[in-house]
């Protein structure tokens, strides 16, 4: 941003006009203020997205797969005036849409792209429409699936397209064990029936197996869930700073044993992963 200030929404005194945020949601009742300056999409369009093109050329050299986080922001993004610590005073900004997607595709030809297309219900139609035009892989998150609704789009039997990446959870989620530890058997009855299991101790392995045998092109599981760890191993707590992204698989209890290695190898072979 400091090197290319003309491409961001900056004021004359070199402070941001607006910063990225999110309205209230299930992660934070008061919303989140992330604080990073907003792109000036008009300025980026004028130079044919050169900043993005440079970045994608570097990604092409480094990676086999590129993930576009917060893909919904290409459709519409929420921001608050600089200096605000609450997200309730924000406004929506229209994104560049298909023009940016086309520029990225031109630079990443031959590289798979994954779109983080999870978003609010109000943005979902526009996000799904743009995703379909992009040709990129969408995402499915198993931890969002079990609300008791058999039509939930994150349940594997409702996948309408195999051109997706399926995750157990994202970096913002609790671990499997942490998420279901305080749930009663009554609350988990639908999950038990769906996974053909009888108790909470069976949930982690059953969820991973379900993910592996879905039709998704790619399945991703965090090591914390393979090791069946609780929220002491959680990666990130949204809307907090100072204690995130610190978990490491270093101490002896956090190492894979031969039994777990054999189990992962087996389901990978069975489901052709």
PyMOL commands that set and color helices and strands:
alter all, ss='L'
color gray80, all
select helices_A, chain A and resi 5-7+41-46+50-62+71-74+87-89+98-107+121-134+142-144+156-158+176-180+189-195+200-212+223-226+231-233+252-254+258-270
alter helices_A, ss='H'
color red, helices_A
select strands_A, chain A and resi 18-22+32-37+65-68+76-81+91-94+112-115+138-141+164-167+218-220
alter strands_A, ss='S'
color yellow, strands_A
deselect
rebuild
show_as cartoon
